[in-house]
Amino acid sequence: TVSIVVVACILKTTRTYRFNFLSLESKMVQKQHSTEERPTHVSDPAMEFLLTEVLRWVEKSCQKQAKESDEESNIFAAEMAASKLERMGYSVGYRLCERLAQNKTFGAAAAGKDPAQAVAASQLEAVKFLCKEFWMEVFRKQIDKLQTNHRGVFVLKDMDLRWLTRLPPNQESARVAAIQMLAFPCGLVRGALANLGIPAVVSCDFLADGTNMSACSFNIKIK
């Protein structure tokens, strides 16, 4: 299941969709309790369907802007779609982190240290927060592995990203779809860090060279 807060942030970002959130909530949530209890999660297939529709809408809007139908225009439209998805992810990540981190303080343990060490410690705390609480809220699991050179570069490895588990391996079309879809979580990470006052550049890579689309890494370079 996926937190309904994540879905709410996505719906607020995709304002072009004229969804009635209450009716969507009642249809998507898998629940057998009384209707007096307010649902807190939606099913994974419903979340995947929502993201697929968002991706389709973004692609169509970018193709209309490109106008031409040649190969160069198609590549340009695909790049525009990935950029738009990343910006949408940024907005969702910023909103979600504001909710999750409102009572947290980063860098308190580094008080009294050298300024450079204090900044590095604060950044590490923030990234650990993303790997644990933020990732748990979005994907219902923590990041599998965190690596850093302690110089502003972090690598977050997720060996089974939930949104990509249904993509078939060793297919170019699936690889293209995965690359487009990964723009959204890259934006999530960048937006969450921005909310914590940490500007960064976020990119992603496949860990299994296309044999397993859901195994990927997110590379963070703090500015």
C-alpha positions as MATLAB code, in Angstrom:
seq = 'TVSIVVVACILKTTRTYRFNFLSLESKMVQKQHSTEERPTHVSDPAMEFLLTEVLRWVEKSCQKQAKESDEESNIFAAEMAASKLERMGYSVGYRLCERLAQNKTFGAAAAGKDPAQAVAASQLEAVKFLCKEFWMEVFRKQIDKLQTNHRGVFVLKDMDLRWLTRLPPNQESARVAAIQMLAFPCGLVRGALANLGIPAVVSCDFLADGTNMSACSFNIKIK';
ca = [
       0.000    0.000    0.000;
       0.950    3.668   -0.407;
       0.321    6.516    2.011;
      -2.683    8.570    0.945;
      -0.671   11.714    1.771;
       1.623   10.897   -1.176;
      -1.384   10.507   -3.483;
      -2.841   13.796   -2.230;
       0.422   15.623   -3.007;
       0.479   14.169   -6.532;
      -3.125   15.184   -7.173;
      -2.454   18.699   -5.937;
       0.494   18.918   -8.323;
      -1.343   17.575  -11.383;
      -4.000   20.253  -11.374;
      -4.944   19.515  -14.993;
      -6.730   16.388  -13.761;
     -10.244   17.166  -12.589;
     -10.335   14.359  -10.018;
     -12.788   14.364   -7.148;
     -10.366   13.359   -4.406;
     -13.014   11.952   -2.082;
     -14.457    9.630   -4.732;
     -10.942    8.611   -5.808;
     -10.073    7.841   -2.220;
     -13.131    5.644   -1.749;
     -12.399    3.676   -4.936;
      -8.658    3.226   -4.486;
      -8.386    2.329   -0.820;
      -8.509   -1.359    0.046;
     -10.293   -1.533    3.346;
     -12.821   -3.724    5.102;
     -13.413   -1.625    8.209;
     -16.349    0.640    8.876;
     -16.653    3.828    6.848;
     -16.342    5.874   10.034;
     -12.568    5.314   10.034;
     -10.684    7.602    7.658;
      -8.474    5.561    5.257;
      -4.747    6.243    5.325;
      -3.394    4.174    2.412;
      -4.213    3.229   -1.173;
      -3.362    0.027   -3.039;
      -0.132   -0.360   -5.034;
      -1.905   -1.117   -8.365;
      -3.982    2.053   -7.995;
      -0.851    4.107   -7.345;
       0.881    2.570  -10.370;
      -2.196    3.326  -12.492;
      -2.150    6.952  -11.334;
       1.550    7.339  -12.211;
       0.992    5.694  -15.608;
      -1.798    8.147  -16.385;
       0.332   11.075  -15.238;
       3.167    9.887  -17.525;
       0.760    9.482  -20.465;
      -0.665   12.968  -19.900;
       2.820   14.502  -19.722;
       3.923   12.730  -22.908;
       0.851   13.877  -24.843;
       1.203   17.482  -23.700;
       4.895   17.547  -24.663;
       4.228   15.949  -28.076;
       1.665   18.662  -28.807;
       4.248   21.315  -27.957;
       6.861   19.676  -30.212;
       4.369   19.720  -33.157;
       6.753   17.933  -35.569;
       6.763   14.133  -35.830;
      10.368   13.486  -36.908;
      12.935   11.663  -34.760;
      14.620   14.814  -33.475;
      11.287   16.254  -32.342;
      10.367   12.971  -30.633;
      13.639   12.989  -28.700;
      13.049   16.597  -27.713;
       9.487   15.754  -26.595;
      10.779   12.833  -24.499;
      13.333   15.105  -22.812;
      10.616   17.676  -22.136;
       8.403   14.970  -20.614;
      11.194   13.751  -18.316;
      11.920   17.334  -17.245;
       8.243   17.973  -16.518;
       7.956   14.765  -14.485;
      11.050   15.750  -12.515;
       9.540   19.148  -11.698;
       6.303   17.477  -10.622;
       8.286   15.125   -8.392;
      10.114   18.141   -6.939;
       6.810   19.751   -5.960;
       5.490   16.526   -4.406;
       8.757   15.865   -2.542;
       8.835   19.420   -1.196;
       5.252   19.215    0.087;
       5.685   15.754    1.579;
       8.962   16.570    3.343;
       7.366   19.661    4.845;
       4.829   17.396    6.529;
       7.248   14.678    7.614;
      10.086   16.882    8.896;
       8.132   19.660   10.583;
       9.200   18.557   14.086;
      12.758   17.504   13.223;
      16.042   19.319   13.712;
      19.105   18.343   11.693;
      22.642   19.064   12.777;
      21.954   19.470   16.509;
      24.488   16.733   17.318;
      27.178   18.620   15.396;
      26.953   21.760   17.561;
      30.383   23.015   18.589;
      32.229   21.238   15.784;
      34.207   22.787   12.963;
      31.760   24.606   10.601;
      32.621   22.368    7.647;
      32.182   19.243    9.765;
      28.904   20.564   11.144;
      27.535   21.152    7.633;
      28.632   17.680    6.504;
      27.029   16.076    9.571;
      23.788   17.992    9.003;
      23.682   16.902    5.359;
      24.285   13.283    6.326;
      21.443   13.415    8.849;
      19.116   14.841    6.215;
      20.002   12.141    3.687;
      19.528    9.427    6.318;
      16.084   10.886    6.998;
      15.306   10.516    3.282;
      16.570    6.929    3.271;
      14.434    5.924    6.232;
      11.305    7.926    7.027;
      10.778    9.651    3.670;
      11.356    6.478    1.631;
       9.155    4.484    4.005;
       6.303    6.954    3.495;
       6.558    6.752   -0.299;
       7.656    3.164   -0.977;
       6.826    1.343    2.308;
      10.480    0.337    2.734;
      13.839    1.906    3.509;
      16.678    2.440    1.066;
      18.725   -0.748    0.837;
      22.158    0.893    0.881;
      23.576    4.385    1.431;
      27.090    5.346    0.342;
      28.896    8.688    0.640;
      32.360   10.149    0.176;
      31.652   12.694    2.976;
      32.234   15.477    0.442;
      28.674   16.155   -0.612;
      28.142   13.083   -2.806;
      25.630   10.407   -1.770;
      24.458    7.239   -3.540;
      21.104    5.740   -2.503;
      20.575    2.173   -3.737;
      17.130    0.601   -3.955;
      17.300   -2.998   -5.165;
      13.533   -3.281   -5.698;
      11.839    0.036   -6.487;
       8.130   -0.704   -6.192;
       6.984    1.416   -9.132;
       9.202   -0.494  -11.601;
       8.735   -4.099  -10.490;
       6.161   -4.885  -13.201;
       8.370   -3.807  -16.110;
       9.722   -6.727  -18.188;
      13.526   -7.194  -18.278;
      15.738   -6.853  -21.358;
      13.250   -4.813  -23.395;
      14.204   -1.439  -24.822;
      10.639   -0.100  -24.536;
      10.564   -1.042  -20.845;
      13.941    0.614  -20.330;
      12.708    3.842  -21.906;
       9.576    3.776  -19.737;
      11.699    3.148  -16.625;
      13.995    6.078  -17.438;
      10.998    8.375  -17.830;
       9.384    7.087  -14.643;
      12.616    7.521  -12.640;
      12.531   11.245  -13.346;
       9.682   11.484  -10.847;
      11.492    9.967   -7.796;
      14.591   11.998   -8.729;
      12.395   15.054   -8.357;
      11.022   13.685   -5.082;
      14.532   13.490   -3.638;
      15.576   16.919   -4.941;
      12.381   18.525   -3.628;
      12.723   16.934   -0.192;
      16.324   18.132    0.098;
      15.325   21.616   -1.050;
      12.727   21.762    1.716;
      15.518   20.966    4.187;
      17.619   23.827    2.792;
      19.989   21.593    0.797;
      20.206   22.396   -2.947;
      21.321   19.355   -4.914;
      21.506   17.698   -8.318;
      19.909   14.229   -8.450;
      20.382   11.619  -11.168;
      19.691    7.886  -11.392;
      21.267    4.717  -12.826;
      20.270    1.092  -13.293;
      22.216   -1.347  -11.134;
      21.557   -4.517  -13.156;
      22.292   -3.186  -16.665;
      18.685   -3.564  -17.792;
      18.131   -7.113  -16.573;
      16.181   -5.846  -13.572;
      14.537   -2.463  -14.070;
      13.574   -2.084  -10.415;
      17.190   -2.178   -9.154;
      18.449    1.398   -9.354;
      20.543    4.018   -7.605;
      19.934    7.714   -6.957;
      23.055    9.871   -7.089;
      22.976   13.085   -5.076;
      25.509   15.854   -5.599;
      25.045   18.691   -3.125;
      25.781   22.117   -4.616;
];
